[in-house]
Amino acid sequence: MPELKSLSLFVGTADCNANCSHCAGRIHRAFAPKEDGEVNEELMQKTLRDCFAQGARRLSLSSSGEPTLSPKSVTRTLEIVQSLRSQGVEYPQIHLYSNGIRIGEDEKFCHDYLRLWKSLSLSTVYITVHDTDESKNAQVYNIPSYPSLPLIFNRIHKSGLTSRANLVLSKQTIGTLEKFIHTIAQLRIIGADSVTSWSIRDYDDQFDEKHSPPIEVLDKIESWITENQDPDFKVRIYRESNKSVYEKREKLTLFPNGVLSNSWCN
């Protein structure tokens, strides 16, 4: 195998506070733990050790549901990661994927857990954003309302964590270069520390040609990013060509059914 770069762990139950029509996590929910705090510690430790030995230094925590709804599972996972430091196994970059809803709606949760996770070496919270207009964000998440994005980023920062906006590009939301540029400017104003963007993916976690912006628009966006890089505010776009790191098995994911695979693009 080539040297690994990163590992992603699915943690928590299948509970989610959104109902996205394109959710690729649904197919994994049948294997998710039933109770918050239920973690296969032996398998997780073995995977963390083995992947570290093969070169992985970046770790991300994802879920078939919404990980902030399983705070005990996230906490236990971070405790396991930290416990391995005494064995020389250390992941200096640890990131958590979230839709941001609970962070924006539940201040007590942020006080109780975001600060705790920071103390357990969580680095960054990745917030999936479909539009800086919260009403449009709510439409994509298929929920009555979406909380304030500035409030979400502020609560992340108050906990000592950094934030990244994961910007999903689609014809419904960010479908033109002009809208992309405007959204990037808005995300910087409201508190995102960086932005990573990619085209919307379908139920099978594949490029959604029907709902994604046209290839020529993605080309323009990529060119604009290259020509307008700011070292203080990093913006990236992941294209299908970036999937080579998965195809070469440089990034792996431990799924709820115990399978370690290169088939999950995050």
Protein Blocks (a to p, Z undefined) as FASTA:
>chain_A
ZZdfbdcddedjfbdfbdcfklmklmmmmmpcfbghiacfklmmmmmmmmmmnopabdcd
ddfbdfklmmmlmmmmmmmmmmmmmnopacfbdcdddehlmmmmmmmlmmmmmmmmmmno
pabdcdddfbfblklmmmmnopabdcdfklmmmmmmmnopacdddddddfklmmcfklmm
mmmmmmmmnopabdcddddddfkopacfklmccfklmmmmmmmmmmmccfklccddddfk
lmmmmmnopaccddfkopacfkbcZZ
